[in-house]
């Protein structure tokens, strides 16, 4: 497989920083903060506002999800962040955990996300 590194513009860096802060990260290089799906759902509002800027400043391969969706739930917002991070050579990692729910009398899946 061949690796191609493209030039990253200043506008792309600013957009990524804004989006990361919308997800409650301190920035694109923050590896300590761990978020859940609630924070991702809140960031969907910001992604809706920045949709046109992201589409115009990022290549097609990194904007596939944001072009095809209008309403951002938590999973879609995380996919958009994951695609933007890949453009910059960074990663969004998910960790699945379980918590017992007394009402359902079974384990409930809880997802946590952090940047690498």
Buried (B, 14 or more C-beta within 10 A) or exposed (E): EEEEEEEEEEEBEEBBBBBBBBBBBEEBEBEEBBBEBEBBBBBBEBBBEBBEBBEEBBEEEBBEBBEEBEEBEBEBBBBBBBBBBEBBEBEBEEEEEEEEEEEEEEEEEEBEBBBE
